[in-house]
Amino acid sequence: MALSPVSTEAEATVIVDNIADVITSSGGEVTGREEWGVKRLSYLVNSFQEGSYYKADISMDSSDVKELERTLNANQDVLVHLISKV
């Protein structure tokens, strides 16, 4: 996911922790987490050309993914996200 670049590092950590809490409260598990830093977006998103990228490896039931999508879409600091099934 890419977060707004105007968020401080502490704010970004809180946002990522809140998303991890949503995953664990629905019975999922965060197995890995990486901060990739600020990178250029492929296109403008909410007038931003850059975003702070984070990668999380998660394990959860497919029935709970819709709630995670809803949470990510509702958070204004999350510019873009991608959930893939492996």
C-alpha positions, 0 to 999 in steps of 0.5 A, spaced: 500 500 500 502 507 499 500 512 504 500 519 503 507 522 503 505 528 508 504 523 514 510 523 518 513 516 520 510 516 527 503 517 523 504 512 518 506 507 523 500 508 527 496 507 520 499 500 519 498 498 526 491 500 525 490 496 519 494 490 522 489 490 528 483 489 523 487 483 520 488 480 527 481 482 529 478 478 524 482 472 525 488 473 520 495 474 521 500 479 519 506 474 517 511 480 515 511 487 514 516 492 510 517 499 509 519 500 502 520 508 503 517 514 499 517 512 491 514 516 485 507 513 483 505 511 476 499 517 476 497 522 480 493 520 486 489 526 490 494 530 487 500 526 490 506 524 485 509 520 491 507 515 496 510 512 502 510 504 500 509 499 505 508 491 504 505 486 509 504 479 508 498 476 511 494 470 512 486 471 512 480 467 510 477 470 503 471 471 506 474 477 511 478 480 505 472 484 503 472 488 510 479 489 509 478 492 502 472 497 506 477 499 511 483 500 506 478 504 502 475 508 508 482 510 510 484 517 507 491 516 508 491 510 504 492 512 497 492 506 493 493 498 495 493 491 492 491 485 495 493 479 492 491 471 493 497 466 493 
